[in-house]
Amino acid sequence: MKVLFIFLTLFIGSYIDVNAAMIKYVAPVASGDGSGKSAAHAADFLNDKFWSGVQTALKKQPVTVKFLGGDYLRAYTVKPLVIEKMGHPKNLLLLEGTQNTLFTAPTGHSKKSVLIDLKDAENIQIKNFHFTGDGSLGYALRITSTSKHTTKNILIEDCTWLDMRGIIYGATGAHQKGTSNITYRNCTFKRVGVDSHSHFMYHSYHASNIQVLNCHFEDCTGDYVRFRSNCDYGTVKGSTFVRNPDFPVYPFISVPLFNNIDPGDETFATNYTFTGNSFKNTKNAIAFHHYGFDPAGLNYLLTESEGELLTKGT
């Protein structure tokens, strides 16, 4: 009987998922003992000690951090949520909200640079976060890398950016050479921006492998999705772009260079795929454009024969 008991214990134990995700909870303010061990004891989402513990746990298993319903406006009024030097190459960090998980940028405050900053991070998914509010703001969600570091394998899914008329640069954006493999899937963007400098997505400065899949974009004061300065391997697929009459006419998908020094220091990248998208009410759905001086060894001004081919060729 003793032998049978040992055998059954080993048999059942062999089916336990040792890689099951650890679940933690955060809220706009701490509740209970603030440990994050349950919804009743949710941690303050700005608690640096909590996030250090999450990173330690990721060394052993995946971690899901559930953002309870509520308004996380302290990311604007107190300090941004900075996810820096976090993640694990094999163990996923899932930051999961609800339909009521809001990140609001309220009016009546001084300009802020960002609400959420992913920096030098990897293998992270953000799901069901909802950004809103007309407060003055550089970016709502920024994904970037610092010198000699990387940010990679980031999935943004089922998130919304709605009615953010204080956005200066981008509702979101991926930047810098070390930033790659960034995917936006099933996200919605509506009514964003202060002027032509404002975009739904502003990807730039050598970031690469950026995918925009099955997203909806409606009414922005500048370019909708921008890939600037050697931002390579850009994909926009299965997405809808709409402009209503009250918004100015700018390109839906834009690949610009701004070379204000001689020679220029920004170059076009090579690999773009824009397929299966729907465009409604604009002058140029997709635009490649260059301003200023040519980079060294390059000539971006069309020759006469190239102009002839572009305007009259098949």
C-alpha positions as CSV (number, residue, x, y, z in Angstrom):
1,M,0.0,0.0,0.0
2,K,2.9,2.4,0.8
3,V,4.5,1.7,-2.6
4,L,1.2,2.4,-4.4
5,F,0.8,5.7,-2.5
6,I,4.3,6.8,-3.5
7,F,3.6,5.8,-7.1
8,L,0.3,7.7,-7.3
9,T,2.0,10.8,-5.7
10,L,4.7,10.8,-8.4
11,F,2.2,10.1,-11.2
12,I,-0.1,13.0,-10.2
13,G,2.9,15.3,-9.6
14,S,4.2,14.7,-13.1
15,Y,1.1,16.4,-14.5
16,I,1.4,19.6,-12.4
17,D,2.3,22.6,-14.7
18,V,5.5,23.9,-13.2
19,N,5.4,26.8,-15.7
20,A,2.0,28.0,-14.7
21,A,1.9,31.8,-14.3
22,M,2.1,33.4,-10.9
23,I,-0.7,35.9,-10.6
24,K,-0.3,39.3,-8.9
25,Y,-2.8,42.2,-8.6
26,V,-2.4,46.0,-8.7
27,A,-4.8,48.8,-8.4
28,P,-4.8,52.6,-8.7
29,V,-4.1,52.7,-4.9
30,A,-3.1,49.9,-2.6
31,S,-5.7,47.9,-0.7
32,G,-5.4,45.5,2.2
33,D,-1.8,44.8,3.0
34,G,-0.7,46.0,-0.4
35,S,1.3,42.8,-1.2
36,G,-0.4,42.1,-4.5
37,K,-1.2,38.5,-3.6
38,S,-4.9,38.9,-4.2
39,A,-7.5,41.4,-5.5
40,A,-8.3,42.3,-1.9
41,H,-4.6,43.0,-1.2
42,A,-3.7,44.7,-4.5
43,A,-0.4,46.5,-4.6
44,D,-0.1,50.2,-5.6
45,F,0.8,50.0,-9.4
46,L,3.5,52.6,-8.8
47,N,5.2,50.6,-6.0
48,D,8.8,50.0,-7.2
49,K,9.3,47.3,-4.6
50,F,6.4,45.3,-6.0
51,W,7.8,45.4,-9.6
52,S,11.2,44.3,-8.3
53,G,9.5,41.3,-6.8
54,V,7.8,40.6,-10.2
55,Q,11.2,40.6,-11.9
56,T,12.6,38.2,-9.4
57,A,9.6,35.8,-9.9
58,L,10.1,35.9,-13.7
59,K,13.4,34.1,-13.3
60,K,11.4,31.0,-12.3
61,Q,8.0,31.2,-14.1
62,P,5.6,33.4,-16.1
63,V,3.9,36.2,-14.2
64,T,0.5,37.8,-14.8
65,V,-0.1,41.2,-13.2
66,K,-3.8,41.9,-13.2
67,F,-4.6,45.7,-13.3
68,L,-8.0,45.9,-11.5
69,G,-10.7,48.2,-12.8
70,G,-10.2,51.9,-11.9
71,D,-8.6,55.1,-13.1
72,Y,-4.8,55.0,-13.0
73,L,-4.5,58.8,-13.5
74,R,-1.6,58.9,-11.0
75,A,0.5,57.8,-13.9
76,Y,-0.1,61.4,-15.0
77,T,-0.5,63.4,-11.8
78,V,2.3,61.6,-9.7
79,K,4.8,59.8,-12.0
80,P,4.6,57.5,-15.0
81,L,4.6,53.7,-14.8
82,V,8.1,52.8,-16.0
83,I,8.6,49.1,-16.9
84,E,12.4,49.2,-17.2
85,K,14.9,46.3,-17.4
86,M,12.1,43.8,-16.9
87,G,11.1,40.6,-18.6
88,H,12.6,37.2,-19.2
89,P,13.4,35.5,-22.6
90,K,11.3,32.5,-21.8
91,N,8.8,33.5,-19.1
92,L,6.1,35.9,-20.3
93,L,5.2,38.9,-18.3
94,L,1.5,39.7,-19.0
95,L,0.1,43.0,-17.8
96,E,-3.7,42.5,-18.1
97,G,-6.4,45.0,-17.5
98,T,-10.2,45.0,-17.8
99,Q,-12.7,47.0,-19.8
100,N,-12.6,49.4,-16.8
101,T,-8.8,49.8,-16.6
102,L,-8.3,53.4,-17.5
103,F,-5.2,55.5,-17.8
104,T,-6.5,59.1,-17.9
105,A,-4.5,62.2,-18.7
106,P,-6.6,64.9,-17.0
107,T,-6.6,68.6,-18.0
108,G,-5.4,71.3,-15.6
109,H,-1.9,70.0,-15.1
110,S,1.5,70.8,-16.6
111,K,2.7,68.9,-19.7
112,K,3.9,65.3,-19.0
113,S,6.1,63.2,-21.2
114,V,4.5,59.7,-20.9
115,L,2.0,57.6,-19.0
116,I,3.6,54.2,-19.5
117,D,7.2,53.7,-20.5
118,L,8.6,50.3,-21.6
119,K,12.3,50.6,-21.6
120,D,15.1,47.9,-22.1
121,A,12.5,45.2,-21.6
122,E,11.5,42.0,-23.3
123,N,8.8,39.4,-23.7
124,I,5.9,41.5,-22.3
125,Q,2.3,41.6,-23.3
126,I,0.0,44.5,-22.5
127,K,-3.7,43.6,-22.8
128,N,-6.9,45.5,-22.2
129,F,-5.5,48.9,-21.2
130,H,-7.6,52.0,-22.1
131,F,-6.1,55.5,-22.5
132,T,-8.1,58.7,-22.5
133,G,-8.1,62.3,-21.4
134,D,-7.2,65.6,-23.0
135,G,-4.2,66.5,-20.7
136,S,-1.0,67.7,-22.4
137,L,1.1,64.6,-23.0
138,G,4.0,63.5,-25.3
139,Y,3.1,59.8,-25.5
140,A,0.5,57.7,-23.7
141,L,2.5,54.4,-24.2
142,R,6.1,54.6,-25.3
143,I,8.4,51.7,-26.2
144,T,12.1,52.4,-26.4
145,S,15.7,51.4,-25.7
146,T,18.6,53.1,-24.2
147,S,22.2,53.0,-25.6
148,K,23.6,49.4,-25.8
149,H,20.3,47.9,-24.6
150,T,17.3,46.3,-26.3
151,T,13.6,46.2,-26.0
152,K,12.0,43.3,-27.9
153,N,9.1,40.9,-28.3
154,I,6.4,43.2,-27.0
155,L,2.7,42.6,-27.8
156,I,0.1,45.3,-27.3
157,E,-3.4,43.8,-27.7
158,D,-7.0,44.9,-27.3
159,C,-6.0,48.3,-26.1
160,T,-7.7,51.7,-26.9
161,W,-6.7,55.3,-27.2
162,L,-9.8,57.5,-27.3
163,D,-10.4,61.3,-27.1
164,M,-6.8,62.4,-26.3
165,R,-6.7,65.8,-27.8
166,G,-3.6,66.8,-25.7
167,I,-1.3,64.2,-27.4
168,I,1.8,66.1,-28.8
169,Y,3.8,63.3,-30.6
170,G,2.1,59.9,-30.5
171,A,-0.6,58.0,-28.7
172,T,2.1,55.3,-28.8
173,G,5.4,54.7,-30.5
174,A,8.5,52.5,-30.8
175,H,11.9,54.2,-30.9
176,Q,15.6,53.6,-31.2
177,K,17.9,51.0,-32.7
178,G,17.6,48.4,-30.0
179,T,13.8,48.2,-30.2
180,S,12.4,45.4,-32.3
181,N,9.6,42.9,-32.7
182,I,6.8,45.1,-31.5
183,T,3.2,44.1,-32.4
184,Y,0.0,46.0,-32.0
185,R,-3.1,43.7,-32.5
186,N,-6.8,44.5,-32.3
187,C,-6.3,48.0,-31.0
188,T,-8.5,51.1,-31.5
189,F,-7.5,54.7,-31.9
190,K,-10.0,57.7,-32.1
191,R,-9.8,61.5,-31.9
192,V,-6.2,62.2,-31.0
193,G,-3.8,65.2,-31.3
194,V,-3.2,68.9,-31.0
195,D,-1.7,69.6,-34.5
196,S,0.2,68.1,-37.4
197,H,3.0,66.9,-35.1
198,S,0.5,64.5,-33.4
199,H,0.1,60.9,-34.5
200,F,-1.7,57.7,-33.4
201,M,1.6,55.8,-33.9
202,Y,5.0,57.4,-34.1
203,H,7.7,54.8,-34.8
204,S,11.2,56.2,-35.4
205,Y,15.0,56.1,-35.3
206,H,16.0,52.6,-36.4
207,A,13.3,50.6,-34.5
208,S,12.5,47.5,-36.6
209,N,10.0,44.7,-37.1
210,I,6.9,46.7,-36.1
211,Q,3.6,45.0,-36.9
212,V,0.2,46.7,-36.8
213,L,-2.5,44.1,-37.2
214,N,-6.3,44.4,-37.4
215,C,-6.4,47.9,-35.8
216,H,-8.9,50.7,-36.2
217,F,-7.8,54.3,-36.7
218,E,-10.2,57.2,-36.8
219,D,-9.5,61.0,-36.7
220,C,-6.0,62.2,-36.0
221,T,-4.6,65.8,-36.4
222,G,-1.4,64.5,-38.1
223,D,-0.2,61.3,-39.9
224,Y,-2.0,58.3,-38.5
225,V,0.8,55.7,-38.5
226,R,4.4,57.0,-39.1
227,F,7.6,55.1,-39.7
228,R,10.5,57.7,-39.6
229,S,14.3,57.5,-40.1
230,N,15.3,54.0,-41.1
231,C,12.5,52.3,-39.2
232,D,12.6,49.0,-41.1
233,Y,10.4,46.0,-41.5
234,G,7.1,47.8,-41.0
235,T,3.9,45.9,-41.5
236,V,0.3,47.3,-41.5
237,K,-2.2,44.7,-42.2
238,G,-6.0,44.2,-42.0
239,S,-6.5,47.7,-40.5
240,T,-9.1,50.4,-41.0
241,F,-8.3,54.0,-41.5
242,V,-11.1,56.7,-41.4
243,R,-11.1,60.4,-41.5
244,N,-14.2,62.4,-40.7
245,P,-14.8,66.0,-42.0
246,D,-13.7,67.9,-38.8
247,F,-10.1,66.6,-39.0
248,P,-7.3,67.9,-41.3
249,V,-6.1,65.8,-44.3
250,Y,-2.8,64.0,-43.6
251,P,-1.5,60.6,-44.8
252,F,-2.9,57.5,-43.1
253,I,0.5,55.6,-43.4
254,S,3.5,57.9,-43.6
255,V,7.2,57.3,-44.2
256,P,8.9,60.7,-43.8
257,L,12.5,62.0,-43.5
258,F,13.4,65.4,-42.0
259,N,17.0,66.2,-42.9
260,N,17.6,69.7,-41.6
261,I,21.4,69.4,-41.6
262,D,23.8,69.0,-44.6
263,P,24.4,66.1,-45.3
264,G,21.2,64.6,-44.0
265,D,21.3,62.1,-41.2
266,E,18.0,60.3,-41.8
267,T,17.5,57.6,-44.4
268,F,14.7,55.5,-45.7
269,A,14.5,51.8,-44.8
270,T,13.8,49.1,-47.3
271,N,11.1,46.6,-46.1
272,Y,7.5,47.6,-45.8
273,T,4.3,45.6,-46.2
274,F,1.0,47.5,-46.2
275,T,-1.7,44.9,-47.2
276,G,-5.5,44.3,-46.7
277,N,-6.2,47.7,-45.2
278,S,-9.3,49.9,-45.7
279,F,-8.9,53.7,-46.3
280,K,-11.7,56.2,-46.2
281,N,-11.6,59.9,-47.0
282,T,-8.0,61.2,-47.4
283,K,-5.8,62.6,-50.1
284,N,-2.8,60.2,-49.7
285,A,-3.5,56.9,-48.0
286,I,0.3,56.0,-48.1
287,A,3.0,58.6,-48.5
288,F,6.8,58.4,-48.7
289,H,8.3,61.9,-48.4
290,H,11.6,63.6,-47.8
291,Y,12.4,67.1,-46.6
292,G,15.8,68.9,-46.5
293,F,19.3,67.8,-47.5
294,D,20.2,64.5,-49.1
295,P,22.2,62.1,-46.9
296,A,25.8,61.4,-47.9
297,G,26.1,59.3,-51.0
298,L,22.3,59.3,-51.6
299,N,20.1,61.3,-54.0
300,Y,16.4,61.3,-52.9
301,L,15.4,63.8,-55.6
302,L,14.0,62.0,-58.6
303,T,15.8,62.2,-61.9
304,E,13.8,63.3,-64.9
305,S,13.6,59.7,-66.2
306,E,12.5,58.5,-62.8
307,G,9.8,61.2,-62.6
308,E,8.6,60.2,-66.1
309,L,8.3,56.5,-64.9
310,L,6.5,57.5,-61.7
311,T,3.9,59.7,-63.4
312,K,3.4,57.9,-66.7
313,G,4.7,54.4,-66.3
314,T,2.8,51.2,-65.9
